[in-house]
Amino acid sequence: MQSNNIIEISSCSFKYQQNEKNTLDMEPLHVRSGEHIFLHGKSGSGKTTFLNILCGIIEPDENDIKILQTDFTRLSASQKDRFRADNYGTIFQQFNLLPYLSVKENISLACGFSKQKSLHVSDMDSEIKRLLDALDLSPALLHTPAMNLSVGEQQRVAVARALIGSPKIIIADEPTSALDSDTKERFMELLFAQVEAQDSTLIFVSHDRSLSSYFETHYDFADINRAVK
């Protein structure tokens, strides 16, 4: 019978240099399709390293990881790049928008790297405008360069870029660190509304424990990373 788990981690360990102790030594972790997971922990606990492994950016020393029933362990670097482009949407802490590109160009970039995502978007302009509206961004910003946006606007453009093409997995790495409390609350409401609308699985990493109330499942990263116990 096919598993309902979208991510299955049986083992995962990593260290940056051969003679150092492990940065990661993960407990088994299973994430269900459509689940919203909150991972919290202080700086240096291995959260970002874990996300980089999950996205195929870092190669672990030992791992047994299945994502979308695909044996991630056996994929080559180029296959992982393609898999990530097709199946992930990522919201980075620093947003990683291209400053001289417009809002429209930054958002559509995700589909430019993935034919699979492009197939989910029948009309690019209409879909971008829908996302801007859903995230409380004015359509007048469509052709504005990213460098001319406020921090809050840049963050929501980064969310739109992560959501376009209906990726199955959304990764959010400290996306609220630059926001005040009122803006943070509105951002979380907008993010969840869109993630739930397209039934994406959300893995959200932050040191801010106050955000845990938004999530059905939350872990202290120190409890699932044996390397920091």
C-alpha positions as CSV (number, residue, x, y, z in Angstrom):
1,M,0.0,0.0,0.0
2,Q,1.4,3.4,-0.9
3,S,2.4,5.5,2.1
4,N,0.7,8.8,2.8
5,N,4.0,10.2,3.9
6,I,5.5,12.8,1.6
7,I,8.8,12.8,3.4
8,E,10.3,9.7,5.1
9,I,13.7,10.1,6.9
10,S,15.0,6.9,8.3
11,S,18.6,8.2,8.9
12,C,20.5,11.3,8.1
13,S,23.9,12.4,9.4
14,F,26.4,15.1,8.4
15,K,29.5,16.8,9.6
16,Y,31.3,19.7,7.9
17,Q,34.9,18.4,8.4
18,Q,36.1,14.8,8.8
19,N,37.4,15.1,12.3
20,E,34.6,17.2,13.7
21,K,31.6,15.8,15.5
22,N,28.4,15.5,13.6
23,T,26.3,18.6,13.0
24,L,23.3,16.3,12.2
25,D,22.3,12.9,13.4
26,M,18.6,12.8,12.8
27,E,16.0,10.7,14.6
28,P,13.6,9.1,12.1
29,L,11.1,11.7,10.8
30,H,8.0,11.2,8.7
31,V,5.9,14.0,7.3
32,R,2.4,13.4,5.9
33,S,1.2,14.9,2.7
34,G,-0.5,18.3,3.4
35,E,1.0,18.4,7.0
36,H,2.3,21.7,8.4
37,I,5.5,21.2,10.4
38,F,7.2,23.7,12.7
39,L,10.9,23.1,13.6
40,H,12.2,25.5,16.2
41,G,15.6,25.7,17.8
42,K,18.4,28.1,18.5
43,S,21.1,29.1,16.1
44,G,23.7,26.4,15.5
45,S,21.3,23.5,16.2
46,G,21.5,22.3,12.5
47,K,18.2,23.6,11.2
48,T,19.5,25.2,8.0
49,T,21.9,22.3,7.4
50,F,18.9,20.0,7.6
51,L,16.9,22.0,5.1
52,N,19.9,22.1,2.7
53,I,20.1,18.3,2.8
54,L,16.3,18.0,2.4
55,C,16.6,20.2,-0.7
56,G,19.6,18.3,-2.1
57,I,22.0,21.2,-1.8
58,I,24.2,19.4,0.7
59,E,25.2,15.8,0.4
60,P,24.9,14.0,3.8
61,D,27.5,11.5,5.0
62,E,24.8,8.9,5.6
63,N,21.2,9.1,4.7
64,D,18.1,7.1,4.0
65,I,15.6,9.7,2.7
66,K,12.5,9.2,0.6
67,I,10.6,12.2,-0.8
68,L,7.4,11.8,-2.8
69,Q,8.1,8.0,-2.8
70,T,11.4,8.8,-4.6
71,D,14.7,7.4,-3.1
72,F,16.4,10.8,-2.7
73,T,19.6,8.9,-1.7
74,R,20.1,7.6,-5.2
75,L,19.5,10.8,-7.2
76,S,22.5,12.5,-8.8
77,A,23.2,16.2,-8.1
78,S,21.6,17.2,-11.4
79,Q,18.6,15.0,-10.7
80,K,18.2,16.6,-7.3
81,D,18.3,20.0,-8.9
82,R,15.5,19.0,-11.2
83,F,13.5,17.4,-8.4
84,R,13.8,20.5,-6.3
85,A,12.7,22.8,-9.1
86,D,9.7,20.7,-9.8
87,N,8.5,19.9,-6.3
88,Y,9.7,22.6,-3.9
89,G,8.9,26.2,-3.3
90,T,11.4,27.9,-0.9
91,I,11.0,31.0,1.1
92,F,14.5,32.2,2.2
93,Q,15.3,34.2,5.3
94,Q,16.9,37.0,3.1
95,F,14.2,36.4,0.4
96,N,16.8,36.0,-2.4
97,L,14.9,38.1,-4.9
98,L,16.8,39.4,-8.0
99,P,16.9,43.1,-7.2
100,Y,16.8,44.4,-10.8
101,L,14.1,42.1,-11.9
102,S,10.4,43.2,-11.6
103,V,7.9,41.6,-9.2
104,K,6.4,39.7,-12.2
105,E,9.8,38.5,-13.4
106,N,10.9,37.3,-9.9
107,I,7.7,35.4,-9.4
108,S,7.6,33.8,-12.8
109,L,11.3,32.7,-12.5
110,A,10.2,29.6,-10.6
111,C,8.2,28.3,-13.6
112,G,11.1,29.1,-15.9
113,F,13.2,26.4,-14.2
114,S,10.4,23.8,-14.1
115,K,8.2,22.6,-16.9
116,Q,6.1,20.7,-14.3
117,K,5.3,23.9,-12.5
118,S,4.6,25.7,-15.8
119,L,1.9,23.1,-16.6
120,H,0.0,24.1,-13.5
121,V,-0.1,27.7,-14.7
122,S,-2.4,28.2,-17.8
123,D,-2.2,32.0,-17.7
124,M,1.0,33.4,-16.0
125,D,-0.3,37.0,-15.8
126,S,-3.6,36.0,-14.2
127,E,-2.0,33.6,-11.8
128,I,0.6,36.2,-10.6
129,K,-2.2,38.8,-10.2
130,R,-4.2,36.2,-8.2
131,L,-1.3,35.6,-5.9
132,L,-0.5,39.3,-5.4
133,D,-4.2,39.9,-4.5
134,A,-4.2,36.9,-2.1
135,L,-1.0,38.2,-0.4
136,D,-2.3,41.8,-0.1
137,L,0.0,43.2,-2.7
138,S,-1.1,45.8,-5.2
139,P,-1.1,44.8,-8.9
140,A,0.5,48.3,-9.5
141,L,3.7,46.7,-8.2
142,L,3.8,44.1,-11.0
143,H,6.5,45.9,-13.0
144,T,8.4,47.4,-10.0
145,P,12.0,46.2,-9.5
146,A,12.4,44.2,-6.3
147,M,15.0,46.6,-4.9
148,N,12.3,49.3,-4.7
149,L,10.0,47.3,-2.5
150,S,9.7,47.5,1.3
151,V,10.9,44.5,3.4
152,G,7.3,43.3,3.9
153,E,6.5,43.6,0.2
154,Q,9.7,41.7,-0.7
155,Q,8.8,38.9,1.7
156,R,5.3,38.5,0.2
157,V,6.8,38.5,-3.4
158,A,9.1,35.7,-2.1
159,V,6.1,33.8,-0.9
160,A,4.3,34.2,-4.3
161,R,7.4,32.9,-6.0
162,A,7.4,29.9,-3.7
163,L,3.7,29.2,-4.3
164,I,3.5,29.6,-8.0
165,G,3.0,26.3,-9.9
166,S,1.5,24.6,-6.9
167,P,4.7,22.8,-5.6
168,K,4.0,19.9,-3.3
169,I,6.4,21.0,-0.6
170,I,7.0,24.5,0.7
171,I,10.2,25.1,2.7
172,A,10.3,28.3,4.8
173,D,13.6,29.2,6.5
174,E,13.2,31.9,9.2
175,P,10.9,34.0,6.9
176,T,9.6,36.3,9.7
177,S,12.9,37.3,11.3
178,A,12.7,40.8,9.8
179,L,9.1,41.5,10.7
180,D,7.4,43.3,13.6
181,S,4.7,41.4,15.6
182,D,1.7,42.8,13.7
183,T,3.2,42.2,10.3
184,K,4.3,38.8,11.3
185,E,0.8,37.8,12.3
186,R,-0.7,39.0,9.0
187,F,2.0,37.2,7.1
188,M,1.3,33.9,8.8
189,E,-2.4,34.2,8.1
190,L,-1.7,34.9,4.4
191,L,0.9,32.1,4.1
192,F,-1.4,29.5,5.6
193,A,-4.4,30.5,3.5
194,Q,-2.4,30.0,0.3
195,V,-0.6,26.8,1.5
196,E,-4.0,25.2,2.5
197,A,-5.6,26.3,-0.8
198,Q,-3.2,24.3,-2.8
199,D,-2.8,21.5,-0.3
200,S,1.0,21.9,0.0
201,T,3.1,20.4,2.7
202,L,4.8,23.1,4.8
203,I,8.1,22.8,6.6
204,F,8.7,26.0,8.5
205,V,11.9,26.6,10.5
206,S,12.3,29.4,13.0
207,H,13.9,30.2,16.4
208,D,10.7,32.1,17.3
209,R,8.6,29.7,19.4
210,S,5.6,32.1,19.5
211,L,4.8,30.9,16.0
212,S,4.2,27.3,17.0
213,S,0.5,27.9,17.8
214,Y,-0.1,28.1,14.0
215,F,1.0,24.6,13.4
216,E,-0.5,21.2,14.0
217,T,2.9,19.5,14.5
218,H,6.0,21.1,16.0
219,Y,9.4,19.9,17.1
220,D,12.3,21.3,19.1
221,F,15.1,20.5,16.7
222,A,17.3,19.4,19.6
223,D,14.8,16.6,20.2
224,I,15.2,15.1,16.8
225,N,18.9,15.9,16.2
226,R,20.9,13.5,18.3
227,A,24.1,15.5,17.5
228,V,23.1,18.4,19.8
229,K,21.6,16.3,22.7
